[in-house]
């Protein structure tokens, strides 16, 4: 099933700092090719040795190198790196401190997710794959200035019981057990946003109910576990 990686074990503990840095760079550099963000609009982070590594503020992805990545304590205190951390570090910090399962975060301004966010619309259960984010909807966090503590607070509320959310007049956030999982989920959020926008062009989609979505969420928890299928 697509999105299966977001249920995998964290790979952060087994990777060296150098490997983590390289993967952050490669992920950030791939966002534009995947149609998820333009220029410096996205940011990427991953936990490493009790801290987190994050892309810098205002640096084009193609110009990133190992010295560009900034290391912060989970509370945002600077550890290393000559550049300033992404201006969005507060919500990365808040997520890592509040959600132990979050090992990596991808934030992007992908077109369809952002279009819905600008309408302050969540993505409801129009399709069963909404459950990939952990619940029966993908919420939209209220607007607050980028990089603010207020935005971080809104994000935590929107992510309650979820691994992804939209940000009003801004974009989307996804997290996972590793960078592959976080990126995979961000791609799914964008695809679901695209499908929802297409459906809205015809009419209001028929939504799945709480009981139906609860069954899907239950099935997702064991999907792909070969031992359960023997």
Buried (B, 14 or more C-beta within 10 A) or exposed (E): EEBBBBBEEBBBEEBEBEEBBBBBBEBBBBBBEBBBBBEBBBBBBBBBEEBBBBBBBEBEBEEBEEEBBBBBBBEBEEEEBEBEBBBBBBBBBBBBBEBEEBBBBBBBBBBBBBBBBBBEBBBBBBBBBBBBBBBBBBBBBBBBEBBBEEBBBBBBEBBEEBBBBBBBBBBBBBBBBBBBBBBBBBBBBBBBBBBBBEBBEEEEBEBBEEEBBBBBBEEBEEBEEEEEEE
